[in-house]
Every structure is written in C-alpha cells, then in structure tokens.
Amino acid sequence: MDSCDVLIVGGGPAGSTLAWELRTRGLDVVVLDKSRFPRDKVCAGWITPATTDLLHLDKDEYARGRVLQQISGFKTRMIGGSEVVTRYGRTVSYGIRRSEFDDYLLKRSGARLLLGEPLRTMEREKAAWVINNDVKTSLVIGAGGHFCPVSRSLKGNRARRETAVIAQEMEFEMDEGQQQECAVEADTPEFYFYDDLKGYAWCLRKGNFLNIGLGREDNHNVAEHVQSFFGYLKETKKIPKNTPAAFKGHAYLLYQGISKTTVDDGVMLIGDAVGLADPKSGEGIRPAVESALIAAEVIVSAAGDYQRSRLMRYPSLVAGRFGKGRVTPAIVPQAARRFISRRLMESSWFSEHILLDRWFLDTGRPALR
Ligand SMILES: Cc1cc2nc3c(=O)[nH]c(=O)nc-3n(C[C@H](O)[C@H](O)[C@H](O)COP(=O)(O)OP(=O)(O)OC[C@H]3O[C@@H](n4cnc5c(N)ncnc54)[C@H](O)[C@@H]3O)c2cc1C
C-alpha cells in the first residue's frame, strides 16, 4: 500500500494551493481528483490581483499559451436600467479560463497526482486513514468543492444552515466573425444586477472566449432568469446572434461563519467545501486560496500530530480572517438592500467606490500575509 503525509481530495484552487505550500515545506502530498486535468469548472474565471499575489503567479510565464485577460474597467447596471462605465486606467482584475488555471496550479504544486479517481472509501485504521484501499495517510483534506465527499462524512457538517448561490454559466471560443459581432469589450466586463439584489448576471470576454452567466441566492426560476438574460443580450446585440446556449449549473456557499466541524481527527476542510465565498461579490477563488494557506500553517505547526485538538486553530484563524459571519447571507449586504435603489446603482460614484472598489475588488483588504 502507498502512503503519504497528507492526502488532498480535490485539485481545484484550494487543493492545489495547499499541495504547493506543503510541498515547499517538504511534505509528501498526494492529490486525488475525480476528474482528469485539464478539466472545466463552472466559473466566470474573474480573479483579483490579490489572488495572483497570493499564488506568486508569474504572469508573463502564465500568459504564454494561456488566457490572462487584463481587466481595467467594468460596466454595471440594474437589468433594464442605465449603464455606468467605470474605467480605472490600470489593471484591476484578470480573466482566466479555469481549465487552464486549475491545471497550471495543480501541475505546479509538484504533488503526486491521482487523477480520474473519485474518493470511494475513507477508513479509519488506528491513527491513520486508508483512502480507496490504496493510500495510507495521517491527514485527509477535503478540498472537493461544494459537494465535497469528505465534508459530507464529517459529523454535524450536513446540518449547517446553508444559503447557496445557484449559478449557471457557459464559455465558448468565438470564431473571427463572432469576435467582430461581440460588443462586450475584453478589458471591461459587464455586470447586470437584479432589482431584488439577490444576484447578478455577467458577460466576460477573455481573449477569444466569451463567458456568460448568472448567479442568484434563491433557486427559484434560475433557468428562466438565464434564458431571459441570454435573450436580452442577443436582442441588444451584445453577443453574437449564433452564441450557443450551452449553460451548465453549479452551486456554492457564501461565507456565513465557520463551524468547528470543519476539522476532526486527521481531517480538515478548505475552500468551497467549507463555504467561504465572499458574500458581497461571490468571489470564491481568493478565499479558497487563503483558506489553503491558513491550513498549511496549521498543518506544519502540528508537526505530524493531527488530532482534532491540534487542528482547532484552523477554524479560529479562518474566523479571524473572514469574520464571524452574518446571520442572513446575501451577495449584497442585507442592510444595504433597503437603501440601494435603481438611482443609487446609476450613480457613478457609488458604482466605483462602493460596488466595485469595496464589494467586488475588496481593495480595503490586502492579500493574506
Ligand atoms: C457559475 C459560477 C461562477 C463563479 N465565478 C467565480 C469567479 O469569477 N471568481 C471567483 O473567484 N469565484 C467564482 N466562483 C466560485 C469559485 O468557482 C469557487 O469558489 C472555487 O472554484 C472554489 O475552489 P475549490 O478548490 O474549493 O473547489 P473546486 O474548484 O470546486 O474544486 C474541487 C475539486 O474537487 C474535485 N472533486 C469533487 N468531488 C470529488 C470526489 N468525490 N472525489 C475526488 N475529487 C472530487 C473536483 O473534480 C474539483 O476538481 C464561481 C462559481 C460558480 C458556480
């Protein structure tokens, strides 16, 4: 039977960041993922500079043969309202393709990879875990995203009060004719907010690729919302008339505070398996990466003794970083909803300083050190 120091279930941004961090500290790490990489992940693929900093991403190297779209502005509006254009005159975000980004990070991690293999069994054997009757390890990390099987196996975790964002997205490569027809500017993605502020839709052009999607906190009629938004984009000639409607759905949790059940003897959860996405913007990649870095710190200081009591620093550190959470989750803070009106969204000051700088770009919170 094979063995390793740490086995990570899930090779998304959370899993690959943790693998990379632990590998650089000399641990033997295996990443198990049910998919073979490169694989698609339902996501807009918008990342902030804080994320590239946290990952020490060499942007020039990354951009060789991969899409790294520089974003220097945004167009925002209520659906049916007037558009507000904010231009920063410098790069404030990037657009990446998850198939490329996740594959790059996972390979860069230097971990041993077991790909195309789902977690089937996780048996306790004295102080160790035996995974899929194949690999023995003292520590298993649940980094399997919203439906992480490790998370589901932890006592009490299923009972969490959860408000998931239900989202649908599609991404395709435009041919030359479609590129000319597409009115979305590559460096200026577009966000369309709902009157009830329970979510938003987007149009993001990354190189030759176009990504269209919508996420809402309530799961009623999401498919209808998507169809109506898609129809609107075609009618207004924002997107090419022959854009395929190949939408795929997924869900993820906005951060509502961290539960103590995210750790147990020899087990920890990170990223979407915990539910860490920013409640103001829905950004999930940065918190996934940050949770992995926090977890790495706790794992290294536990020095091979992964009893629950040694890992309990992790939920405290996560709460210290992301806050204690809120009672009523919302993509846009509940208190603000009462005040936000169509008029406010049409103010260029509000769009730049509150909606974009404070909520989406989170400029007041530097990358974790
Ligand atoms: C439509 C949509 C748009 C989004 N857009 C953005 C965005 O633009 N920017 C942003 O920051 N965030 C965005 N998010 C959120 C972001 O995608 C997630 O927060 C992020 O991917 C979390 O990373 P993770 O590593 O925790 O999980 P994931 O990226 O979900 O990775 C989990 C991995 O676990 C593997 N896995 C799952 N089950 C098993 C199993 N049983 N056995 C083995 N392996 C398994 C999966 O194959 C996958 O590779 C979006 C989400 C959605 C749904």
The ligand as an SDF file (V2000), in Angstrom:
LIG
                    3D

 53 58  0  0  0  0  0  0  0  0999 V2000
  -21.1290   29.9290  -12.0980 C   0  0  0  0  0  0  0  0  0  0  0  0
  -20.0280   30.2380  -11.1340 C   0  0  0  0  0  0  0  0  0  0  0  0
  -19.2050   31.3260  -11.3750 C   0  0  0  0  0  0  0  0  0  0  0  0
  -18.1660   31.6410  -10.4810 C   0  0  0  0  0  0  0  0  0  0  0  0
  -17.3380   32.6620  -10.8080 N   0  0  0  0  0  0  0  0  0  0  0  0
  -16.3040   32.9780   -9.9850 C   0  0  0  0  0  0  0  0  0  0  0  0
  -15.3710   33.9790  -10.3660 C   0  0  0  0  0  0  0  0  0  0  0  0
  -15.4610   34.5640  -11.4390 O   0  0  0  0  0  0  0  0  0  0  0  0
  -14.3740   34.2770   -9.4840 N   0  0  0  0  0  0  0  0  0  0  0  0
  -14.2330   33.6280   -8.2970 C   0  0  0  0  0  0  0  0  0  0  0  0
  -13.3200   33.9590   -7.5240 O   0  0  0  0  0  0  0  0  0  0  0  0
  -15.0870   32.6280   -7.9380 N   0  0  0  0  0  0  0  0  0  0  0  0
  -16.0910   32.2630   -8.7640 C   0  0  0  0  0  0  0  0  0  0  0  0
  -16.9120   31.2240   -8.4460 N   0  0  0  0  0  0  0  0  0  0  0  0
  -16.6320   30.4430   -7.2320 C   0  0  0  0  0  0  0  0  0  0  0  0
  -15.4120   29.5170   -7.4860 C   0  0  0  0  0  0  0  0  0  0  0  0
  -15.6150   28.7750   -8.6590 O   0  0  0  0  0  0  0  0  0  0  0  0
  -15.2070   28.5640   -6.3000 C   0  0  0  0  0  0  0  0  0  0  0  0
  -15.3350   29.2790   -5.0960 O   0  0  0  0  0  0  0  0  0  0  0  0
  -13.8240   27.9000   -6.3750 C   0  0  0  0  0  0  0  0  0  0  0  0
  -13.7280   27.0840   -7.5030 O   0  0  0  0  0  0  0  0  0  0  0  0
  -13.5640   27.0660   -5.1120 C   0  0  0  0  0  0  0  0  0  0  0  0
  -12.3750   26.3240   -5.2590 O   0  0  0  0  0  0  0  0  0  0  0  0
  -12.1840   24.9010   -4.5390 P   0  0  0  0  0  0  0  0  0  0  0  0
  -10.8090   24.4690   -4.8710 O   0  0  0  0  0  0  0  0  0  0  0  0
  -12.6150   24.9810   -3.1420 O   0  0  0  0  0  0  0  0  0  0  0  0
  -13.2430   23.9240   -5.2520 O   0  0  0  0  0  0  0  0  0  0  0  0
  -13.3920   23.4870   -6.7760 P   0  0  0  0  0  0  0  0  0  0  0  0
  -12.7920   24.4800   -7.6750 O   0  0  0  0  0  0  0  0  0  0  0  0
  -14.8380   23.1690   -6.9340 O   0  0  0  0  0  0  0  0  0  0  0  0
  -12.5440   22.1580   -6.8910 O   0  0  0  0  0  0  0  0  0  0  0  0
  -12.9860   20.9760   -6.3080 C   0  0  0  0  0  0  0  0  0  0  0  0
  -12.2860   19.7900   -6.9640 C   0  0  0  0  0  0  0  0  0  0  0  0
  -12.6950   18.6060   -6.2520 O   0  0  0  0  0  0  0  0  0  0  0  0
  -12.9140   17.5540   -7.1570 C   0  0  0  0  0  0  0  0  0  0  0  0
  -13.8590   16.6020   -6.5610 N   0  0  0  0  0  0  0  0  0  0  0  0
  -15.1700   16.8210   -6.2880 C   0  0  0  0  0  0  0  0  0  0  0  0
  -15.7400   15.7030   -5.7850 N   0  0  0  0  0  0  0  0  0  0  0  0
  -14.7600   14.7720   -5.7330 C   0  0  0  0  0  0  0  0  0  0  0  0
  -14.7230   13.4060   -5.3240 C   0  0  0  0  0  0  0  0  0  0  0  0
  -15.8380   12.7820   -4.9080 N   0  0  0  0  0  0  0  0  0  0  0  0
  -13.5580   12.7360   -5.3910 N   0  0  0  0  0  0  0  0  0  0  0  0
  -12.4300   13.3680   -5.8610 C   0  0  0  0  0  0  0  0  0  0  0  0
  -12.4180   14.6460   -6.2890 N   0  0  0  0  0  0  0  0  0  0  0  0
  -13.5540   15.3390   -6.2160 C   0  0  0  0  0  0  0  0  0  0  0  0
  -13.4730   18.2620   -8.3880 C   0  0  0  0  0  0  0  0  0  0  0  0
  -13.2860   17.4880   -9.5680 O   0  0  0  0  0  0  0  0  0  0  0  0
  -12.6750   19.5680   -8.4050 C   0  0  0  0  0  0  0  0  0  0  0  0
  -11.5270   19.4660   -9.2200 O   0  0  0  0  0  0  0  0  0  0  0  0
  -17.9590   30.8740   -9.3190 C   0  0  0  0  0  0  0  0  0  0  0  0
  -18.7900   29.7810   -9.0640 C   0  0  0  0  0  0  0  0  0  0  0  0
  -19.8110   29.4520   -9.9550 C   0  0  0  0  0  0  0  0  0  0  0  0
  -20.6790   28.2650   -9.6750 C   0  0  0  0  0  0  0  0  0  0  0  0
  1  2  1  0
  2  3  1  0
  2 52  2  0
  3  4  2  0
  4  5  1  0
  4 50  1  0
  5  6  2  0
  6  7  1  0
  6 13  1  0
  7  8  2  0
  7  9  1  0
  9 10  1  0
 10 11  2  0
 10 12  1  0
 12 13  2  0
 13 14  1  0
 14 15  1  0
 14 50  1  0
 15 16  1  0
 16 17  1  0
 16 18  1  0
 18 19  1  0
 18 20  1  0
 20 21  1  0
 20 22  1  0
 22 23  1  0
 23 24  1  0
 24 25  2  0
 24 26  1  0
 24 27  1  0
 27 28  1  0
 28 29  2  0
 28 30  1  0
 28 31  1  0
 31 32  1  0
 32 33  1  0
 33 34  1  0
 33 48  1  0
 34 35  1  0
 35 36  1  0
 35 46  1  0
 36 37  1  0
 36 45  1  0
 37 38  2  0
 38 39  1  0
 39 40  1  0
 39 45  2  0
 40 41  1  0
 40 42  2  0
 42 43  1  0
 43 44  2  0
 44 45  1  0
 46 47  1  0
 46 48  1  0
 48 49  1  0
 50 51  2  0
 51 52  1  0
 52 53  1  0
M  END
$$$$
